[in-house]
Amino acid sequence: MAAAPGGAFLEANPALLAMLGCADRGELLGKAVSDFWHSPDAGNGYGPLVLENAPGKSHELQLVRKNGTAFTARASVREVT
């Protein structure tokens, strides 16, 4: 996946779509990544924090699918310029 600096999805691969329960990219593109955090403030600062301390390493986070069910995912963050 790719997200804009403001947090909106720019791109999503089929695996992410399946994990989040979305039928196609159109359901994600333009939406805020934070819409899929298990709790609304759970992801605040996640990307910058990881980039500063452990870029590219995998981290666990709690997400929620489109249907509302929560799950644990592993993600890594790195800046692309």
N, C-alpha and C positions, 0 to 999 in steps of 0.2 A: 504494500500500500504506500501511497504517498499522500502527505497532507501539507496544506499551505501553512505558512507561519501563524496564521490566525486560527488554525485548527480544523479547517474544513477538508474533507476527503477530496483529493485530486485524482486518485487512481486506486483501484482495488483489484486484487487477483481472485481467481475462482475459489481458492482455499479460504480466503477471508470472507467472501460472500457466503460460502457454505457454513463457516463457523458462526456468522452472525445471523444466519437464517434468511438471507436476502436472495431473491430470485435472479437479480441482475444488477449491474453496476449503477444503473439509474436510481436504485433505491438508496445508494450511499453517496454518490457524488454530490458535493455541495453541502452535505450534512456535516455537522460538527462531530469530530471524533469523540468528544466528551458525551455525546448522546448515548454512547455505548459503554460508558464506565458504569460499574455496578452501583456506585454512589456518585451523585453529581460532582462532588469536589475531589473524588479519588484521584483523578488524573492531573489536577492542577500542578503545573510545574514538572510533570513527569519527564517530558522530552528534554527540556533544558537541564534538569538535574542529572539525567542519565548521560547526556552529552558531555557534561562537565566532569563527571566522576567515572564513568565506565562506558564510553561509546562503543557500540558494536557488540557488547556482551548481552546475553539473554537475561531477561527479568520476568518474574511472574506478576500478573496483574489480574484483577477481577473485572470481567466484562459481563454484559448482558445482551442476549440475543434480541432480535426484533420482537419475538413473542413474549419477552420478559423474563425468560429463564437465565439464571446466572451461571457462569462457568469461569474456570481459571484458564488463562492463556499464557503463553510465553512469547515475549516480544523483544526485539532489539531495536535500538534507535541509533541512527547516524544521520548526520547532516549531509545533504547533497546540494552542492552549489552549481 
